[in-house]
Amino acid sequence: VQLVESGGGVVQPGGSLRLSCAPSESIFTTHRMAWYRQAQGKDREFVARIASGGRQILADSVKGRFAISRDNTKNTLYLQMTSLQPEDTAVYYCNAHHNFLNEDTWGQGTQVTVSS
């Protein structure tokens, strides 16, 4: 399976963006989907995830500002980001974790820059 992210860009502080991740196959029933991010010079960190059954978990740093969702009919995962701050600047990666094989697939990443 391949994951293709889109939706990144440059936004001013306080602004919003919506990232999308389109898997090449229908995998939401077999994979837990997640978003991670990596700022320059820092380790990759967890942002949000949604299980096959729909349970969602968000990192404390984005709670109340970000939301993860998926559209099964469009086979697309989303990350809605609001109240963006400069510290949200990073490359955002889509991740698919197979529920049984314990395997991970990563997208190529999409850059989000929050700057005035």
RAWO-V597525 format. One record per pair of residues at least 6 apart in sequence whose C-alpha atoms are under 8 Angstrom apart, sorted by sequence separation. I is the first residue (numbers start at 1). GAP is how many residues later the second one is. If there is no record, write none. Layout:
i	gap
I	GAP
I	GAP
This chain:
i	gap
11	6
38	6
50	6
70	6
71	6
97	6
98	6
37	7
38	7
49	7
50	7
70	7
97	7
9	8
36	8
37	8
48	8
49	8
58	8
69	8
70	8
96	8
97	8
8	9
36	9
37	9
48	9
49	9
58	9
68	9
69	9
95	9
96	9
7	10
8	10
36	10
37	10
48	10
68	10
69	10
95	10
96	10
7	11
8	11
35	11
36	11
47	11
48	11
68	11
95	11
7	12
34	12
35	12
36	12
47	12
56	12
67	12
68	12
94	12
95	12
6	13
7	13
34	13
35	13
46	13
66	13
67	13
93	13
94	13
5	14
6	14
34	14
35	14
66	14
67	14
93	14
94	14
5	15
6	15
34	15
47	15
66	15
93	15
94	15
4	16
5	16
33	16
34	16
65	16
66	16
93	16
4	17
5	17
32	17
33	17
65	17
92	17
93	17
3	18
4	18
32	18
33	18
50	18
65	18
91	18
92	18
3	19
4	19
32	19
33	19
48	19
49	19
50	19
65	19
91	19
92	19
3	20
4	20
31	20
32	20
48	20
91	20
92	20
2	21
3	21
31	21
90	21
91	21
1	22
2	22
30	22
89	22
90	22
1	23
2	23
29	23
89	23
90	23
1	24
28	24
29	24
88	24
89	24
88	25
89	25
88	26
86	27
87	27
86	28
85	29
86	29
84	30
85	30
28	44
33	44
35	44
28	47
26	49
25	50
39	50
40	50
39	51
23	52
38	52
39	52
22	53
23	53
37	53
38	53
22	54
37	54
38	54
21	55
22	55
37	55
20	56
21	56
36	56
37	56
20	57
21	57
35	57
36	57
20	58
35	58
36	58
19	59
20	59
35	59
36	59
18	60
19	60
34	60
35	60
18	61
19	61
33	61
34	61
18	62
19	62
33	62
34	62
17	63
18	63
33	63
16	64
17	64
32	64
33	64
16	65
17	65
31	65
32	65
16	66
31	66
32	66
15	67
16	67
31	67
32	67
14	68
15	68
16	68
30	68
31	68
14	69
15	69
30	69
13	70
14	70
30	70
13	71
14	71
12	72
13	72
11	73
12	73
13	73
21	73
5	88
5	89
4	90
3	91
3	92
11	101
13	101
3	102
5	102
8	102
9	102
10	102
11	102
12	102
13	102
2	103
3	103
4	103
5	103
7	103
8	103
9	103
10	103
11	103
12	103
13	103
1	104
2	104
3	104
4	104
5	104
6	104
8	104
9	104
10	104
11	104
12	104
2	105
3	105
5	105
8	105
10	105
11	105
